[in-house]
């Protein structure tokens, strides 16, 4: 009797998790070719208004142990599906791919795509903000209790049980939204933590690849993928075929440099004086006391004149922890204290 029951259960699940010919044409493809084919397959899905998502999320993220509740994404807390809104201890609609990273807001289709919008505690959602995903930082203490999430000034680490879910969501978004339709952003996964949120970049790629392997697809994620498919008529291919992740991002990088305008230090030295440049390099020391710093790549060194508001944070003579860190600088090529460098600094920021 138990044998027949097991057979019945397995057979009853086949049509739920089965994909038929959905991924036809992907066999043998890798890198950009596979990503492009998957984009064709999953694009053109049915989209909904932002207001309609309350009811849809109550279905896609329903607690398997209590149908009246939803599971909150980053914390795993079970909360009444009706307890949504903007108040403390309520849940709201979290854009896993931060909506400011691509500037799509809550507009269809990217801003209401159920594959990346998840029910999340209001305070936790606010704390995560538009941070990139990476390891490290301090534990986040919410008003409703201690979470397993960590954060620092530029990154967010969710609880262990959904790290792979986060990674597969980010890979889905970068595949679904390539800017080829008039009303969609061009989203890219990058290995650099991007402080500038106006561009459609999200990271950190190397961390997400690790999370994808460490936290494999589970029942809840598969069930959710199927329920979103019922509503949107498209699937997350990296849930159905986890191997697609390595075939696209580990074999070759299908996405361009996240900042094609950024120069190496060596390249910046070749630019004429009075020309505005964007440069990335590693802080190699202070320069001219507290008034400047030097940055380097493997071949060259460039000196930077620091306005007063940047000295305490970026000059290693004042902040030894800055030494060895990578920075992105926007300024004008010129001589500084008789050395080739950058003056008229417009911005400087740490990057990873």
C-alpha positions in Angstrom: 0.0 0.0 0.0 2.8 2.4 0.9 4.5 1.6 -2.4 1.4 2.5 -4.4 0.9 5.7 -2.4 4.5 6.8 -3.1 4.0 6.2 -6.8 0.8 8.2 -6.8 2.4 11.2 -5.0 5.4 11.2 -7.4 3.1 11.0 -10.4 0.8 13.7 -9.1 3.8 16.1 -8.8 5.0 15.6 -12.3 2.6 18.0 -14.0 3.3 20.6 -11.3 7.0 20.7 -11.7 7.1 19.6 -15.3 8.1 22.1 -18.0 7.4 20.2 -21.2 9.0 21.9 -24.1 9.3 25.3 -22.4 13.1 25.3 -22.7 13.3 23.9 -26.3 16.3 25.2 -28.2 18.6 25.7 -25.2 20.4 22.4 -25.5 24.1 22.9 -26.1 24.1 26.7 -25.6 26.4 28.5 -23.2 27.3 32.1 -22.3 25.6 34.9 -24.2 23.9 32.5 -26.6 22.1 30.7 -23.8 21.3 33.9 -22.0 19.8 35.4 -25.2 17.7 32.3 -25.8 16.4 32.3 -22.3 15.5 36.0 -22.6 13.4 35.1 -25.7 11.6 32.3 -23.8 10.7 34.2 -20.6 9.9 37.7 -22.1 6.5 39.0 -23.0 4.9 37.6 -19.9 1.6 38.8 -18.4 2.1 41.7 -16.0 -0.1 43.2 -13.3 -0.6 46.6 -11.6 1.4 47.2 -8.4 -1.9 47.2 -6.4 -2.8 43.7 -7.7 0.4 42.2 -6.2 -1.0 42.1 -2.6 -3.4 39.3 -3.5 -0.9 37.6 -5.8 1.8 37.5 -3.1 -0.6 36.1 -0.6 -0.9 33.1 -3.0 2.7 32.8 -4.3 4.3 33.1 -0.8 1.6 31.4 1.3 2.9 29.6 4.4 2.8 25.8 3.7 1.8 25.3 7.4 -0.8 28.0 7.6 -2.7 29.1 4.5 -3.8 32.3 6.2 -0.2 33.5 6.4 2.6 34.4 4.1 6.3 33.7 4.7 8.4 36.9 4.8 11.4 36.6 2.5 14.4 37.8 4.4 13.4 36.7 7.9 11.3 33.6 7.4 8.7 34.9 9.7 5.1 33.8 9.2 2.6 36.7 9.2 -1.1 37.1 8.3 -1.6 37.6 4.6 -3.9 40.5 5.5 -1.3 42.3 7.7 0.2 44.2 4.8 0.7 48.0 4.4 3.3 50.5 5.6 3.1 50.1 9.4 5.6 48.6 11.8 5.2 44.8 12.0 3.3 44.8 8.7 4.7 43.4 5.5 5.1 45.1 2.1 6.3 44.4 -1.4 10.1 44.1 -1.6 11.9 44.5 -4.9 14.7 42.0 -4.6 16.3 43.7 -7.6 16.2 47.2 -6.0 13.9 49.3 -8.1 16.3 52.3 -8.1 18.9 50.1 -9.8 17.6 50.6 -13.3 15.1 53.3 -12.3 12.0 51.2 -13.2 10.1 52.0 -9.9 6.8 50.2 -9.7 6.0 50.4 -13.4 5.1 47.3 -15.4 6.7 44.9 -16.2 9.9 45.1 -14.2 8.4 47.0 -11.3 5.6 44.4 -10.8 7.4 41.2 -11.8 6.4 38.6 -9.3 9.5 36.6 -9.8 11.5 39.2 -7.8 8.8 40.9 -5.6 8.5 39.2 -2.2 6.6 39.9 1.0 9.0 41.4 3.5 8.7 43.0 6.9 8.4 46.7 6.5 11.3 47.6 8.7 13.6 44.9 7.3 12.7 46.1 3.7 13.6 49.7 4.7 16.9 48.6 6.2 17.9 46.7 3.1 17.0 49.6 0.9 18.9 49.4 -2.4 22.0 47.7 -1.0 23.8 45.2 -3.1 24.0 41.5 -2.0 27.3 40.4 -0.3 28.6 38.7 2.8 29.4 40.4 6.1 28.4 43.3 8.3 26.5 43.4 11.6 23.4 41.4 12.5 20.2 43.4 11.9 18.0 43.8 15.0 14.4 44.5 14.0 11.7 45.8 16.3 10.1 42.4 16.0 13.2 40.5 17.0 16.7 39.5 15.9 17.0 38.5 12.3 19.6 36.4 10.6 20.4 39.2 8.1 23.6 41.2 8.1 24.4 44.6 6.6 27.0 47.2 6.2 27.2 50.5 4.4 26.9 49.1 0.9 25.6 45.5 1.1 23.0 43.2 2.5 23.3 39.5 3.5 19.9 37.7 3.9 19.3 34.6 6.0 21.1 31.4 4.9 17.9 29.6 3.8 17.2 32.1 1.0 20.7 33.1 -0.2 20.3 30.9 -3.3 16.8 32.2 -3.9 18.2 35.7 -3.9 20.9 34.7 -6.4 18.5 33.0 -8.8 16.1 36.0 -8.7 19.0 38.4 -9.6 20.0 36.1 -12.4 16.4 35.9 -13.7 16.1 39.7 -13.7 19.4 40.2 -15.6 18.2 37.7 -18.2 14.6 38.9 -18.5 15.4 42.6 -18.8 18.0 43.5 -21.4 16.6 46.8 -22.5 15.3 45.5 -25.8 11.8 46.6 -25.3 10.8 50.2 -25.1 9.6 50.2 -21.5 12.1 47.9 -19.8 15.5 48.6 -18.2 18.8 47.0 -19.2 19.9 45.1 -16.1 23.3 43.6 -15.5 25.0 41.5 -12.8 28.3 42.9 -11.7 31.1 41.9 -9.4 31.6 45.5 -8.3 29.5 47.0 -5.5 27.9 49.9 -7.2 27.2 52.9 -5.1 25.6 54.7 -8.1 22.1 53.2 -8.1 20.9 55.0 -11.3 22.5 52.5 -13.5 20.9 49.1 -13.9 23.7 47.1 -12.1 23.4 44.7 -9.2 26.0 42.7 -7.4 27.9 41.0 -6.2 28.3 38.4 -8.9 31.0 36.2 -7.2 29.0 36.1 -4.0 25.7 35.3 -5.8 27.4 32.4 -7.6 28.5 31.0 -4.3 25.1 31.5 -2.7 23.5 29.7 -5.7 25.7 26.6 -5.0 25.5 26.7 -1.2 21.7 27.0 -1.1 20.1 24.8 -3.7 16.5 25.0 -4.9 14.0 23.7 -2.4 10.3 22.8 -2.4 9.1 26.3 -1.5 11.0 27.9 -4.3 9.8 25.4 -6.8 6.2 25.8 -5.7 6.5 29.5 -5.9 8.0 29.3 -9.4 5.0 27.2 -10.5 2.5 29.6 -8.9 4.1 32.7 -10.5 4.0 30.8 -13.8 0.2 30.3 -13.3 -0.1 34.1 -13.0 2.5 35.5 -15.3 2.9 32.7 -17.8 6.7 32.7 -17.5 9.2 30.8 -15.4 12.5 31.5 -13.6 14.8 29.2 -15.6 17.5 29.1 -12.9 15.0 27.4 -10.6 14.1 24.8 -13.2 17.7 24.4 -14.4 20.2 25.5 -11.8 23.0 24.4 -14.2 22.1 27.3 -16.5 23.8 29.7 -14.0 27.3 28.2 -14.4 26.7 27.8 -18.2 26.1 31.5 -18.5 28.1 33.3 -15.8 31.0 30.9 -15.0 31.9 29.9 -18.5 32.0 33.5 -19.8 30.8 36.8 -18.7 27.7 37.8 -20.9 27.5 41.3 -19.3 29.7 44.2 -20.2 32.0 46.2 -17.8 29.6 47.8 -15.3 31.3 51.1 -15.9 32.7 51.3 -19.4 33.8 54.9 -18.9 36.1 54.0 -16.0 39.8 54.1 -16.8 42.7 52.3 -15.1 45.4 54.5 -13.6 47.7 53.8 -16.6 44.9 54.8 -19.0 44.1 58.0 -17.1 47.8 59.1 -17.3 47.5 59.0 -21.1 44.7 61.5 -21.0 45.4 65.2 -21.7 45.3 67.9 -19.0 42.0 69.6 -18.4 40.1 66.5 -19.5 37.4 65.0 -17.2 38.1 61.4 -16.4 36.6 58.5 -14.3 39.4 56.4 -12.8 39.5 53.3 -10.7 42.5 52.3 -8.6 43.8 51.1 -5.3 44.8 53.7 -2.6 48.6 53.3 -2.3 49.3 56.1 0.2 48.8 59.6 1.3 50.3 62.5 -0.7 51.3 66.0 0.3 50.5 65.3 3.9 46.8 65.3 4.6 45.9 67.1 1.4 46.0 64.3 -1.2 46.4 60.6 -1.9 47.9 58.3 -4.5 46.1 55.5 -6.3 47.8 52.8 -8.3 47.2 49.9 -10.7 49.8 47.2 -11.5 51.8 49.6 -13.6 51.3 53.2 -12.6 50.6 55.7 -9.9 48.4 58.8 -10.0 48.1 61.5 -7.3 44.8 63.1 -6.3 44.1 66.5 -4.7 41.5 65.9 -1.9 39.0 68.6 -1.0 38.6 69.0 2.7 35.3 67.0 3.0 37.1 63.8 1.7 40.4 63.9 3.7 39.3 62.2 6.9 37.7 59.3 5.1 40.1 58.7 2.2 43.6 60.0 3.2 45.6 57.1 4.7 47.5 59.5 6.9 44.2 60.3 8.6 42.5 57.0 8.1 44.9 54.1 7.9 42.1 51.7 7.0 41.7 53.4 3.6 45.1 52.1 2.5 44.7 49.3 0.0 41.0 49.9 -0.7 39.7 50.3 -4.2 38.2 53.7 -5.2 36.4 55.3 -8.1 37.3 58.9 -8.8 35.8 61.5 -11.0 37.9 64.6 -11.6 40.0 66.6 -14.1 43.5 65.6 -15.3 46.2 68.0 -14.2 49.4 68.4 -12.4 49.2 68.3 -8.6 52.3 69.4 -6.6 54.3 68.9 -9.8 53.1 65.3 -10.2 50.8 63.9 -12.8 47.4 63.7 -11.1 43.8 64.8 -10.8 42.4 68.0 -9.4 38.9 69.5 -9.3 37.7 66.3 -7.7 33.9 65.9 -8.3 33.5 62.6 -6.4 35.3 59.7 -4.8 33.9 56.5 -3.4 35.0 53.1 -2.2 34.1 50.2 -4.4 34.6 46.4 -4.0 
